[in-house]
Amino acid sequence: MPVEAWHAIQTARRLEPDGNAGWSVEVNLAMASMSPDELRRWLDQTAVVHYRGRGSADVALALAGGYALLARQNLTGAPSREQEELLAKAQSAVTHGQALLTSRTEPELRRYVRAMQMVINELRAGREPKASILDRAGLPELHEFLDRNHHDTLATLRRSPAEVRGLAA
């Protein structure tokens, strides 16, 4: 990824520190451009900063998606110790997002958080998340995004909130 893009996103976050758009775009860009080791370190650093601040359920959901995507790499059967650690971090991000939702009623975002929880549960059981999760979480409209994401439920769930809200990288 060009350095200019990182600088632009970081400048946007400094100009609007309470805004979620800069955080969400930065998480999406990081996941698209970093190696797994770089992404894991970056997610850990970003999570610390995000959890210390006011935080938002949108960003917590993006962090959960990043950790879950990392954990899913090379997942065959039961998760390894490292994958389980990443899934625990994804769960922590979902829990953080759920806590933020209790103070603000956002039904659509609540459904995304519920779906991410189901995805994490499937990965912890060593199974690939199925598209039926979208229906069970109350997000049947996301099936239209599955084709763009090669029928990957986790990728669809991770990208679609940003696309729906106009924040996709």
N, C-alpha and C positions, 0 to 999 in steps of 0.2 A: 504494500500500500504506500502511496506517496506520502512523504513526510508532511507535505502541505495540508493533506486531508486531516492528519492528526492535529496539526497546529490549529486549523480552522475549528475543529470540534472542541478542542480545549479552550480556545478563545471564546466560543459560544457558551461553554459551561461557566467560564469566569464572568462573562457579561450577565448571565442569568443563572446564578448558582442554585436557585430553588426550582428551576425548570427541569423537566424530565426529558425533554427532547434531546438535549446534548448527551445525556447519559445513555439513553436508549440507542441513539445512533452510534455512539462510541462502543457500546457493547457489541452491536451487530458488526461494526467494522473490525473489531478485535477478533471476533470469532471467524471472520472471513479471511483474515490476513496473517494471523500468528501461527507459529508452530504449536503443537500441543503443550510443550513445556513452557513456552512463553505465555501462552493463553492461560495456563493454570496459575502461573505467578501473577499475571495481570488480574485475573478474576479474584484471586485471594486479596490482592491490594485494593481492588475496587470495592470488594465486599466490605472490607474494614472501613473504608472511607464512607461508603453508603450507609452502613449500619450505625456509624457514629453520628451521622447527620440526621436530618428530618426523614429522609428516605421516601420512597414511593413504591407502591405495589407493582407498577410498571417495570421499574428497574429491578426490583427483587425477582420478578418473573423472568426478566432477561438473564439475570445471573443464574437462576435455577436452570434455565435452558442451556446456558453455556456449560455448567458443570455436568448436566445430564448428557450433553453431546460428547463431552470428553470421556465420561464413564462408559458410554456405549461403544466407543472405539474398541475393536477386538473383543467384544463381549460374546462369549460362547458359553452358554450354561450359566452356572452360578457366578456372580461377580467376584473378581479377585479382591484382595485386600485394598489395593489402590483404587479400584473401581468403586468399591463399597465406600471408601473415604470420600470420593467425589460425589457419590449419590447422597451421602450424609450431608455434604455441603449444599447440594441441590435441595435437599429436604429442609435444611436450615433457611435457605433463601425463600422457599415456599412458605414456611412458617412465619418468617418475617413479613412477607407479603400479605398473608392472611391477617396478621395482627394490624397491619396498616389499613386493611379493608374494613375492620370493625368500626373505625371512626368515621369512614366515609362510605356511603352506599353507592357502589358501582357494580350493578348486576353483571354487566358484560365481563368486566375484569375479574369478578368473583368466579365466573365460569371458566375463564382461562386458568386461574390459579387452581381450581378443582381439577381441570384436565391435566395440568402439569403434575399434580399430586398422583393422579392415576398412572401417568407415564413413568414416574419415578418408582411407583410400586411394581409396575411390570418389569422394569429394568432390574430392580432388586431381586425379583423372582427369576431373573435370567431369561426373560421373554422379551421379544421385540413388541413394542406398543402397537396395537392395531387401530385402524381408523374408527372402530366402534367407540373408542374413548371419546371422540368428538361428539357423538350422539349422546352418550351417557352423561357428559358434562354440560349438555345443553348448547352445543356449538355445531349443529348440523350444517350451518352455512359455510363452515370451513372446508367442507368436502371439495368445493370449487378450487381451493388452493392446493389440494393433494397432487393434482397433475403437475403443477409447476414445481413441486418438491419431490418428484419421483415416488409418489405414494408413501412418503416418509412422514408418519404422524408427528414425531418429535420435531422435525424440521418445519413442518406446517404450523405446529403450535408455537414454535419459537418465532417464526417470521411473521405470521399473520397478524398479531396484535400491532406490530410496527407498521405493517402495510395498511391495515384498517385505519390506523391513526395517522398515517402519512409520515412515519418515522423510519421507514426501511432504508437501509444503506444501498 
